[in-house]
Amino acid sequence: MTALALSTLAPARGETPESPPDTMAERVRACAPCHGAVGEGTKDPYFPRLAGKPAGYLHNQLLAFRNGRRHYPPMNYLLEFLPEAYLKEMADHFAGLNPPLPPPSPPTVGDDILAHGRTLVTQGDASRNIPACTSCHGSTLTGMEPGIPGLLGLRPSYISAQLGGWRYGTRTALAPDCMQAVAARLTEGDVTAIAAWLSSRPAPAERRPPPRGSYALPFACGSQAH
């Protein structure tokens, strides 16, 4: 390549490369390799979708990782020194995004297990004091503002892992920790069935969580004290 051609590619003396825009979208690009370019999630089932989840829920999770209540070293390290107000801005940013949900996961379990999962999600099991998932996460499973997440668009392995975390106390929430109380009553078979059925559900017409108070919860839950 000639010197003349090289000179056309290099910036003029004294010029500096253009700085990226100072926006939250630009700042959270570091999240994209794990959570997708617009928080839509990736093919790795253990890195969940962030987009469109309630801002209060996302803020709670960012605080939990920063303060060590949730344990995943890369997230603990990345958030360790970020102030709470900045975490709130991050949560608001991802909550405002609304990319399509991924296609449902084809079931890999039998019809009887799927039917059991459907029953637990939609009706619960009163004999074991297990409420329906829909009683807190809504009839369309899209959650509710400010702190209850939607349950669709997640892979069965991720759902199983999170329910396992609640069951064994490695994942906790603000008191009263209603998820830990409910998950402690589930068996391994229940978890498998719930994960299989939830992950096989198609996206509803409206993906966004409804506002606070859209329906009454069966009990007090710390995640809603936002």
C-alpha positions as CSV (number, residue, x, y, z in Angstrom):
1,M,0.0,0.0,0.0
2,T,1.4,3.4,-0.9
3,A,2.1,6.2,1.6
4,L,-0.7,8.2,0.0
5,A,-3.2,5.4,0.6
6,L,-2.1,4.9,4.2
7,S,-2.5,8.6,4.8
8,T,-6.1,8.5,3.8
9,L,-6.8,5.8,6.4
10,A,-5.0,7.4,9.4
11,P,-6.6,10.3,11.3
12,A,-5.1,13.7,10.7
13,R,-2.4,14.9,13.1
14,G,-4.0,16.3,16.2
15,E,-7.3,14.5,15.7
16,T,-8.6,11.9,18.2
17,P,-11.0,9.0,17.4
18,E,-14.6,9.9,18.0
19,S,-15.8,9.0,21.5
20,P,-18.8,6.7,21.8
21,P,-22.1,8.3,23.0
22,D,-22.4,8.6,26.8
23,T,-25.6,6.7,27.1
24,M,-26.7,3.8,29.4
25,A,-27.1,1.6,26.2
26,E,-23.4,2.2,25.4
27,R,-22.3,1.6,29.0
28,V,-24.1,-1.7,29.4
29,R,-22.6,-3.1,26.2
30,A,-20.3,-5.1,28.5
31,C,-23.4,-7.1,29.5
32,A,-24.1,-8.1,25.9
33,P,-21.8,-11.2,25.6
34,C,-23.8,-13.0,28.3
35,H,-27.2,-11.3,28.2
36,G,-27.6,-10.3,24.5
37,A,-27.2,-7.1,22.7
38,V,-30.5,-5.7,24.0
39,G,-30.9,-7.9,27.1
40,E,-32.8,-10.6,25.1
41,G,-30.6,-13.5,26.4
42,T,-28.3,-15.8,24.5
43,K,-28.2,-19.4,23.6
44,D,-26.5,-20.2,26.9
45,P,-29.4,-21.2,29.1
46,Y,-27.7,-20.1,32.3
47,F,-27.6,-16.4,31.2
48,P,-31.2,-15.2,31.4
49,R,-33.1,-12.5,29.6
50,L,-33.0,-9.1,31.3
51,A,-35.1,-7.1,28.9
52,G,-38.6,-6.2,29.9
53,K,-38.4,-7.6,33.5
54,P,-39.7,-5.2,36.2
55,A,-37.2,-2.6,37.1
56,G,-37.6,-3.3,40.8
57,Y,-36.8,-7.0,40.3
58,L,-33.7,-6.2,38.2
59,H,-32.6,-3.6,40.8
60,N,-33.1,-6.2,43.6
61,Q,-30.9,-8.7,41.7
62,L,-28.2,-6.3,41.0
63,L,-28.0,-5.3,44.6
64,A,-28.0,-9.0,45.6
65,F,-25.0,-9.7,43.4
66,R,-23.2,-6.5,44.6
67,N,-23.8,-7.3,48.2
68,G,-23.1,-11.0,48.0
69,R,-26.6,-12.3,48.6
70,R,-26.4,-14.0,45.2
71,H,-23.2,-15.8,44.4
72,Y,-21.7,-15.7,40.9
73,P,-18.1,-14.4,40.9
74,P,-18.1,-12.5,37.6
75,M,-21.3,-10.6,38.5
76,N,-20.1,-10.1,42.1
77,Y,-16.8,-8.6,40.8
78,L,-18.4,-6.4,38.1
79,L,-20.9,-4.8,40.5
80,E,-18.9,-4.6,43.6
81,F,-18.1,-0.9,43.5
82,L,-21.2,0.4,41.6
83,P,-23.4,2.8,43.7
84,E,-27.0,1.9,44.2
85,A,-28.3,4.9,42.1
86,Y,-26.3,3.6,39.1
87,L,-27.7,0.1,39.5
88,K,-31.1,1.6,39.5
89,E,-30.3,3.3,36.2
90,M,-29.2,0.0,34.8
91,A,-32.3,-1.7,35.9
92,D,-34.5,1.0,34.4
93,H,-32.7,0.7,31.1
94,F,-33.2,-3.0,30.7
95,A,-36.8,-2.9,32.0
96,G,-37.6,-0.5,29.2
97,L,-36.5,-2.9,26.4
98,N,-38.9,-5.3,24.8
99,P,-37.3,-7.6,22.2
100,P,-39.3,-10.8,21.2
101,L,-39.1,-13.8,23.5
102,P,-37.1,-16.8,22.1
103,P,-39.2,-19.7,20.8
104,P,-40.4,-22.2,23.4
105,S,-38.2,-25.2,24.3
106,P,-39.5,-28.5,22.9
107,P,-40.4,-30.7,25.8
108,T,-38.0,-33.6,26.6
109,V,-40.2,-35.2,29.3
110,G,-43.3,-37.3,29.1
111,D,-46.9,-36.0,28.9
112,D,-47.5,-37.0,32.5
113,I,-44.6,-34.9,33.8
114,L,-45.8,-31.9,31.6
115,A,-49.3,-32.3,33.0
116,H,-47.9,-32.3,36.6
117,G,-46.0,-29.1,35.8
118,R,-49.1,-27.5,34.3
119,T,-51.1,-28.3,37.5
120,L,-48.5,-26.9,39.8
121,V,-48.1,-23.7,37.8
122,T,-51.8,-23.0,37.2
123,Q,-53.4,-24.6,40.3
124,G,-50.7,-25.3,42.9
125,D,-51.1,-28.1,45.4
126,A,-53.2,-27.1,48.4
127,S,-52.5,-30.4,50.3
128,R,-48.8,-29.3,50.5
129,N,-49.5,-25.6,50.9
130,I,-48.0,-24.9,47.4
131,P,-49.7,-21.9,45.7
132,A,-50.0,-21.8,41.9
133,C,-47.1,-19.9,40.2
134,T,-49.8,-17.9,38.5
135,S,-51.0,-16.5,41.8
136,C,-47.9,-14.4,42.1
137,H,-46.5,-14.3,38.5
138,G,-49.8,-13.6,36.9
139,S,-52.2,-15.5,34.7
140,T,-50.0,-14.9,31.6
141,L,-46.8,-15.5,33.7
142,T,-45.5,-12.0,32.8
143,G,-44.9,-11.0,36.4
144,M,-46.0,-7.7,38.0
145,E,-44.4,-4.4,38.8
146,P,-42.3,-3.6,40.7
147,G,-40.6,-6.8,41.7
148,I,-42.1,-10.0,40.4
149,P,-40.5,-11.3,37.2
150,G,-42.0,-13.0,34.2
151,L,-41.3,-16.8,33.9
152,L,-41.5,-17.2,30.1
153,G,-38.6,-17.3,27.6
154,L,-36.4,-19.2,30.0
155,R,-34.8,-22.6,29.4
156,P,-35.7,-25.6,31.7
157,S,-32.1,-25.9,33.0
158,Y,-32.1,-22.3,34.2
159,I,-35.5,-22.6,35.8
160,S,-34.4,-25.8,37.5
161,A,-31.2,-24.2,38.7
162,Q,-33.0,-21.2,40.2
163,L,-35.7,-23.2,41.9
164,G,-32.9,-25.4,43.3
165,G,-31.2,-22.3,44.6
166,W,-34.3,-21.2,46.4
167,R,-34.9,-24.7,47.8
168,Y,-31.4,-25.0,49.3
169,G,-31.0,-21.4,50.4
170,T,-28.2,-20.4,48.0
171,R,-30.5,-17.9,46.5
172,T,-32.5,-15.6,48.8
173,A,-34.6,-12.4,48.6
174,L,-35.7,-9.7,50.9
175,A,-37.8,-10.8,53.8
176,P,-40.4,-12.2,53.8
177,D,-38.7,-14.5,51.3
178,C,-41.8,-16.0,49.8
179,M,-40.0,-17.8,47.0
180,Q,-37.8,-19.7,49.4
181,A,-40.8,-20.7,51.5
182,V,-42.7,-22.0,48.5
183,A,-39.7,-23.7,46.8
184,A,-38.8,-25.5,50.1
185,R,-42.0,-27.5,49.7
186,L,-41.2,-28.7,46.1
187,T,-39.6,-32.1,45.3
188,E,-37.0,-32.7,42.6
189,G,-39.9,-34.1,40.5
190,D,-41.9,-31.0,41.0
191,V,-39.0,-28.8,39.9
192,T,-38.4,-30.9,36.7
193,A,-42.1,-30.7,35.8
194,I,-42.5,-27.0,36.4
195,A,-39.4,-26.2,34.4
196,A,-40.5,-28.4,31.5
197,W,-43.9,-26.9,31.3
198,L,-42.9,-23.2,31.8
199,S,-40.2,-23.4,29.2
200,S,-42.6,-25.0,26.6
201,R,-45.1,-22.0,26.8
202,P,-45.4,-19.6,23.9
203,A,-45.1,-15.9,24.4
204,P,-48.3,-14.0,25.3
205,A,-49.5,-11.2,23.2
206,E,-48.4,-8.7,25.9
207,R,-44.9,-9.4,27.3
208,R,-44.6,-6.5,29.7
209,P,-45.5,-7.0,33.4
210,P,-48.7,-5.3,34.5
211,P,-48.6,-2.5,37.1
212,R,-48.5,-3.0,40.9
213,G,-51.9,-4.0,42.3
214,S,-53.2,-5.6,39.1
215,Y,-54.0,-8.7,41.1
216,A,-53.8,-9.6,44.8
217,L,-50.9,-11.8,46.0
218,P,-51.7,-14.8,48.3
219,F,-49.2,-13.6,50.9
220,A,-46.7,-10.8,51.7
221,C,-43.6,-10.9,49.6
222,G,-40.4,-8.8,50.2
223,S,-39.8,-8.4,46.5
224,Q,-42.8,-6.1,46.3
225,A,-41.8,-3.8,49.1
226,H,-40.1,-1.5,46.6
